[in-house]
Amino acid sequence: MRKPMLAGNWKMNKTRDEAISFILAVEGKLPDSVDCVVCAPAIILRDLVKRRTTLQIGAQNMNQNDSGAYTGEISPVMLRDTEVEYVILGHSERRAYYNETNESVNAKIKKALEFDLKPIVCVGEVLEEREAGSTNAVLKEQITKGFDGVKISNPENVIVAYEPVWAIGTGKSATSEMAEDACSYIRSVLKDMYGEAISNNIRILYGGSVNTKNVNELMSMPNIDGGLVGGASLKADSFVELCNACAK
């Protein structure tokens, strides 16, 4: 059985005090049967790690180099020292705004695993690709190139998040059937790469305007193991509700 996960991506939101207030507000309300994670801005990660209990902490990005002349970047060494557990890699906003490619995501995945960080690897198609019927082709390319040469010894520590770009922050969500079809296809690609045993133990999340109204139907799908949530993770009460929905 794959353990459900609900990961909140705070993006460029919350000050230190706001983040700590969130941590205190969800304390004691999160289900043990779900990995509940918030991925916060780098500047407040240490403050959250020091105050975590059942809530797990992740970063939103990292550089693929250990150190060096990369102004403004965060290295895996720094994240490991901060004691975060997860890191989001290849988010569509990173791909669109900062020119990240499947190849750079691949390098980051390898480096994250080298430092015992658990990557949450984002894949997904834009609206034009969906309408052209090329969703599976896009997903296959992102998975095969992103995981090229990646050795997975513990599949429970690797997470793939399917986020159709057209549904992120737009209020539009893929139907549960659309999301399941995509997640099922992703698992089949992973099976071709790693075999059935590993692919069956990699968690696949859905992200894209997940909220308290649609979460139950999405989480009822057999290949959807949880959610990667943006706006709905910013408020403590909705985050707790989403985590509890995953527990069902």
C-alpha angles and dihedrals in degrees: 000000000000112000111238119245134200112191121186118208107202092184111189095343139110132041120234093266092047091050093050090049088054092051091051092046095056095042111126094005102087123098117245091216092067130063099233112195138174120198106206138182111285094243093067101036095101093051091053095045091054091054101039122120116159091348113092124213130223140175126237099226144347140194119254093230127083093225141327146106098332104128114213095009130125119222129214087242089060093047092049090050090050088054097231114155105207139039129193112227131188098010111177091244090056090048093047103039102030102033097244113172136198087259095054090045088052091055091049093050091053092048094047092054090046088060095042093251116144110234121216099202116201123211132167147130132255121239095262091055092048092050091047090055093242099119094115093046091052093047092048092052093047092048099042094045094038093052097035107140092357112143114212113199096162112031091189088070095057120076128185119201119201107209116170101214092220090062100050112109092340100101088241117117131188112249114256089253093052091048092047092049091053095044091047090052091049089053090051091053090050089049090055089051102040109013132253099288095057096039091051090056099047111099117231118200130195120223132177122100093338109173142160091275099056103026098092095054093045093049092051090070114104097230097042110090099178143311143285102212132191121178096013090060094061095077118065096220096051091044091054091047091051092049091051090049089056089052090063 
